[in-house]
Amino acid sequence: MGMNENVSKPLDRLAAELAGDMEAVNALIRERMASRHAPRIPEVTAHLVEAGGKRLRPMLVLAAARLLGYPGPYHIHLAATVEFIHTATLLHDDVVDESRQRRGRPTANLLWDNKSSVLVGDYLFARAFQLMVEPGKLRILDILANASATIAEGEVLQLTAAQDLATDEQIYLQVVRGKTAALFSAATESGAVLADATPEQVQALFDYGDALGIAFQIVDDILDYGGMTETIGKNVGDDFRERKLTLPVIKAVAAASAEERAFWQRTIEKGDQREGDLEQALALLARHGALAAARGDALDWVARARTALAVLPPHPIRDQLSDLADFVVARVA
Amino acid sequence: MGMNENVSKPLDRLAAELAGDMEAVNALIRERMASRHAPRIPEVTAHLVEAGGKRLRPMLVLAAARLLGYPGPYHIHLAATVEFIHTATLLHDDVVDESRQRRGRPTANLLWDNKSSVLVGDYLFARAFQLMVEPGKLRILDILANASATIAEGEVLQLTAAQDLATDEQIYLQVVRGKTAALFSAATESGAVLADATPEQVQALFDYGDALGIAFQIVDDILDYGGMTETIGKNVGDDFRERKLTLPVIKAVAAASAEERAFWQRTIEKGDQREGDLEQALALLARHGALAAARGDALDWVARARTALAVLPPHPIRDQLSDLADFVVARVA
């Protein structure tokens, strides 16, 4: 995902604001990913956790709590919780998708095996629940248990909705809420609950996380077709090869001629993909302006995310969250 | 697992005592395994949940709570929670072990695919956590989160300890506590906590579940080599083929001559298994009385389980739990 220096600045500013907290989160993650009996666990976890992800989800927890004046210390636990849940889902996703690369490195299922990825994912999920018991707030447990169920449900839905041209934008939205937005919104909502925020503030931060997560995933799905330049770079076309019905394709299918529909049926539904098909798919996306339309949807979600922030008190972090929403779509400027 | 009419009675008596509660548990399980968006989830879950497992773990929750006078209603939620966690681990275990049969039926990973088993397992695990938030007791969440971590850790440990002749009885015990006893003891302990039991009673029910679970798993591992009759029936030798270091083999390896050790190295460590090797393994187990010694260990754990019950108030359920402990080893009478 090419992000030039200019557009990465909002994330850097937020990271700088939260640098001290984030260091504590990383220390807690290292401490809690240990296992007294099974050294395989920290090996597999470290491979993924230390690969230099953006730590966007834990930052959202910290930002929500800090923005509302939470003095600590449990925002650190909650941020580590969210990163553990995220890491567990990545481990399982890579098994499900039979992925071979993640964050530019070989996946755990490739370096070790599927068994280790499944079981270490389970371990991290359990560790996440242990961590979230510590703040002693049942409502936070409820939020994160609900988010975990929504994530798994979204993944199963994607499994069955893939390869089915009947998948429409509404089903896509459910899948995206599951696979991405549920953890974003749980991060911001639980951070607000931890800070004893008002119901209005909690709702605002939920809405922000939800909209940000949806925009984020739409942009990822645009980038999977090469972004707005619509040229074939490396890693372009994974979703096409995996026959996933993402927003650009859903839009192109909705506008397809009979002949084009036959193309999508052959490549996506039947999985009969040949030399030149990805180029043809890109041409059809371009013909119907599908990537631009998807980007327009992402911009709408960004606007909703920014609007949600309006009821929150003035704070540097509030402005940084607003900039972060813009940044998410700037990846496909 | 051949259980004759005589030895199955203790379980039947407990089941009869808890029949009304158990019906409520089954109804709650059916309700909560539903998914609004992903019909694949209840399909896969029903295949496993309705295959007629013994429901031993939820019964332990109900028994502990009822024995201590808990009036309801959350013992039902807690029992369903424990069954969901158990079902989730079975789904993932069958992926990890590449199993093709479970409870006499094809496994979910065979009928659907590994992806569905991984993701539906994740969903059930999340649903379990949602359910256990409802009683509003943080300590119960703590117990079950800890048990879930111990289960996953035990599975990873088994993954790395398998195929390694250095695995000793201490490591075996850690694996068994993880894969089996952790959920037994969490079931009885959390049932006691739900009933606001005294610390002494909570400890007693934890100890009972722990010892019962260990005895149960040792007996399963004996049965995998055909039980005390040491004849080759159907399903005998799965652990041998999967190169798992279970208690009978650990005992036989500890007493092995140099020649015998070479046999175990070839078959278990190197995985070079030939025609007649299972018969040879059984002969070595018989030569060193390994199955009888393992049964002796199981009987010791049963004694501990029964002893733990002594501090609990007199109650028909207390006697049934005591009989249940005997029943567990009677499977290899």
HADDOCK unambig.tbl for C-alpha pairs under 7 A between the chains (distance, minus, plus):
assign (segid A and resid 37 and name CA) (segid B and resid 157 and name CA) 6.72 0.50 0.50
assign (segid A and resid 38 and name CA) (segid B and resid 153 and name CA) 6.36 0.50 0.50
assign (segid A and resid 38 and name CA) (segid B and resid 156 and name CA) 6.32 0.50 0.50
assign (segid A and resid 38 and name CA) (segid B and resid 157 and name CA) 5.06 0.50 0.50
assign (segid A and resid 96 and name CA) (segid B and resid 115 and name CA) 4.83 0.50 0.50
assign (segid A and resid 115 and name CA) (segid B and resid 96 and name CA) 4.82 0.50 0.50
assign (segid A and resid 116 and name CA) (segid B and resid 156 and name CA) 6.88 0.50 0.50
assign (segid A and resid 119 and name CA) (segid B and resid 152 and name CA) 5.85 0.50 0.50
assign (segid A and resid 119 and name CA) (segid B and resid 155 and name CA) 6.87 0.50 0.50
assign (segid A and resid 119 and name CA) (segid B and resid 156 and name CA) 6.21 0.50 0.50
assign (segid A and resid 122 and name CA) (segid B and resid 152 and name CA) 5.96 0.50 0.50
assign (segid A and resid 123 and name CA) (segid B and resid 149 and name CA) 5.27 0.50 0.50
assign (segid A and resid 123 and name CA) (segid B and resid 152 and name CA) 4.94 0.50 0.50
assign (segid A and resid 123 and name CA) (segid B and resid 153 and name CA) 6.38 0.50 0.50
assign (segid A and resid 126 and name CA) (segid B and resid 145 and name CA) 5.62 0.50 0.50
assign (segid A and resid 126 and name CA) (segid B and resid 148 and name CA) 5.42 0.50 0.50
assign (segid A and resid 126 and name CA) (segid B and resid 149 and name CA) 4.86 0.50 0.50
assign (segid A and resid 127 and name CA) (segid B and resid 149 and name CA) 6.05 0.50 0.50
assign (segid A and resid 129 and name CA) (segid B and resid 145 and name CA) 5.69 0.50 0.50
assign (segid A and resid 130 and name CA) (segid B and resid 142 and name CA) 6.26 0.50 0.50
assign (segid A and resid 130 and name CA) (segid B and resid 145 and name CA) 5.21 0.50 0.50
assign (segid A and resid 130 and name CA) (segid B and resid 146 and name CA) 6.40 0.50 0.50
assign (segid A and resid 133 and name CA) (segid B and resid 138 and name CA) 6.78 0.50 0.50
assign (segid A and resid 133 and name CA) (segid B and resid 141 and name CA) 6.92 0.50 0.50
assign (segid A and resid 133 and name CA) (segid B and resid 142 and name CA) 6.30 0.50 0.50
assign (segid A and resid 136 and name CA) (segid B and resid 138 and name CA) 6.79 0.50 0.50
assign (segid A and resid 138 and name CA) (segid B and resid 133 and name CA) 6.76 0.50 0.50
assign (segid A and resid 138 and name CA) (segid B and resid 136 and name CA) 6.81 0.50 0.50
assign (segid A and resid 141 and name CA) (segid B and resid 133 and name CA) 6.92 0.50 0.50
assign (segid A and resid 142 and name CA) (segid B and resid 130 and name CA) 6.24 0.50 0.50
assign (segid A and resid 142 and name CA) (segid B and resid 133 and name CA) 6.30 0.50 0.50
assign (segid A and resid 145 and name CA) (segid B and resid 126 and name CA) 5.60 0.50 0.50
assign (segid A and resid 145 and name CA) (segid B and resid 129 and name CA) 5.69 0.50 0.50
assign (segid A and resid 145 and name CA) (segid B and resid 130 and name CA) 5.20 0.50 0.50
assign (segid A and resid 146 and name CA) (segid B and resid 130 and name CA) 6.41 0.50 0.50
assign (segid A and resid 148 and name CA) (segid B and resid 126 and name CA) 5.44 0.50 0.50
assign (segid A and resid 149 and name CA) (segid B and resid 123 and name CA) 5.26 0.50 0.50
assign (segid A and resid 149 and name CA) (segid B and resid 126 and name CA) 4.87 0.50 0.50
assign (segid A and resid 149 and name CA) (segid B and resid 127 and name CA) 6.05 0.50 0.50
assign (segid A and resid 152 and name CA) (segid B and resid 119 and name CA) 5.84 0.50 0.50
assign (segid A and resid 152 and name CA) (segid B and resid 122 and name CA) 5.95 0.50 0.50
assign (segid A and resid 152 and name CA) (segid B and resid 123 and name CA) 4.94 0.50 0.50
assign (segid A and resid 153 and name CA) (segid B and resid 38 and name CA) 6.36 0.50 0.50
assign (segid A and resid 153 and name CA) (segid B and resid 123 and name CA) 6.39 0.50 0.50
assign (segid A and resid 155 and name CA) (segid B and resid 119 and name CA) 6.88 0.50 0.50
assign (segid A and resid 156 and name CA) (segid B and resid 38 and name CA) 6.32 0.50 0.50
assign (segid A and resid 156 and name CA) (segid B and resid 116 and name CA) 6.90 0.50 0.50
assign (segid A and resid 156 and name CA) (segid B and resid 119 and name CA) 6.22 0.50 0.50
assign (segid A and resid 157 and name CA) (segid B and resid 37 and name CA) 6.73 0.50 0.50
assign (segid A and resid 157 and name CA) (segid B and resid 38 and name CA) 5.09 0.50 0.50
